[in-house]
Amino acid sequence: MVRLPRSCYQYKFKPKDDKLIQEALTDMVSRHPSIGFRQSFEQFREAGKGWNHKRVKRIYREMKLNIRRRAKRRLPERVKQPLVVPAGINHTWSIDFISDSLVDGRKFRVLNVMDDFNRESLALEADTSLPALRVIRVLDKITAERGKPLHLRTDNGPEFISYKLRQWCEDNSIMIQYIQPGRPMQNAYVERKNGSLRRELLNAYLFDSLREVRIMCEEWRIYYNGQRPHKALKYLTPLKYAQLHYQGSNQELKLYPQTANGNTLQVEESRLVDKILEKPTPEKSKTPVSN
């Protein structure tokens, strides 16, 4: 009378049994944590499983196995800053990170700070983690002994685009200059120094501890500033170049090695104390400076 098909009237609901697919997905994800749905389904199909891809995807989502994709970091448009040689010290500092590992496989990073004028190495801070607060602490120590720079050139690393570092630069009247993403040549001075540090120290030795890394980095920094001739400075050392530039000037030259490591005991216990250079005092020129 109601024209209801007999197949519908006699149909009995059968709950879906997804236990086999769930176990297969659990086993697949446990062996390959970074695998996604499509690769899992293709492997099931190659193994002869006749499961429909929509069914596998539904169960995959119900088990919350979706891999979260990291959103692309949105950076403001960076204006290209010309890479020029500053006219004096503390005009522009460049900072960057360089990574390496100890013998036991632990990773560490070295914060590289240099003065673009005379290519002087201001700090080599090594540790397993160097967040923005650690970077600020290193810069505070350098500025307390040397003075504040006018400009700070960095890349777009998370430690450098941090609000805390930008706030520190604003409080100290320092203009921070970010290079364009994917353009390391815009920070060429510190990149060149990173290459020298990599070839002459990090790639040349095996390090057993962070203490050894800090000691050898400080020794290399002192050697780099006071003994190693620099081709771009007409084969003068950074300290000698600055001394010759400021001869006959009334400006006081504060160029002497300072340690940026927060733990002073590590430096005092090392053999670096005997190698700390004395503060250079520029000689006054006897010839008058022409206007």
C-alpha positions, 0 to 999 in steps of 0.5 A: 500500500505504501509502495515501500521496497521489500529490501528497505523494509528488511534492511538491518543496520550493520555497524561499520567495522574499521578495526582493520584499517585503524590497526593498519594506520596505527602500525604505519604511523608508529613505524613512519611518524611523518607519513601522510594519508596519500602515502599510507593509502598507496602502500595499502593499495600496493599490499593488496588492500581493497579499501576505498580511499575515501574510507581510509581518509575518513578513518585517518581524520577520525584518528587525528593523524593529520600532519600539521603544516607549519604556516609560512612566516610572513615577514614585512617587506625588507628594503635593500640596504647598500653594503658600504664601508662605514667611515668609523668604528661603531657605525655598523655592526653585523651579527649572525649565527654559525652552527656546528656539533661536538664529538658526541653529536650535540649541536651548538651555535656561535653568535658572531658579532663584528664591526664592519669598519675594521672587520673587528671580531667583537664577540664569539658566543657559543652555546647550545641555545642562544635566544634573543635575551642571550643576544641582548646580553652579549650586545650589552656587554660589548656596548658597556666596554666599547660604546653603542653602534649606530646601525645593526645589520642582521638577517631575518632569524627568529632571534633577530626579529624578536620584539625584545631585540627590536625594543632594545635597539629602540631604547638604545637609539640603534637602527636595526637593518634587516637584509632581504630574505634569501640575500645573504650577500647583503650581509657579506662582511659577517658571512665572509668572517663566518667562512674564515671561522669555519675553515680555520677553527670549526672544521679544523678541530674536534670539540669535546665540550662547550668549554673547549669551544668557548676557549678556542673561539676566544683565542681565535678572536684575539688572533683574528683581531691582533695578528691575522692580516686582512686582505680587505684592510691592505693586509693590516690587522683590524686593530692596527687598521683602526689605530692608523685611521684614528692617528691624529684624531681627538677621538678616544679609541676603545679597541681592546679584546673583551669577552662576551661570555656571561660566565667569567670563570670559564675565561679566568680558568683558561689560558686566555688571560695571558693572551689578552692584548693591552688597550692600544693607545693611538699616537698623536700625529706630528703633522697637521691635518689638512682641511 
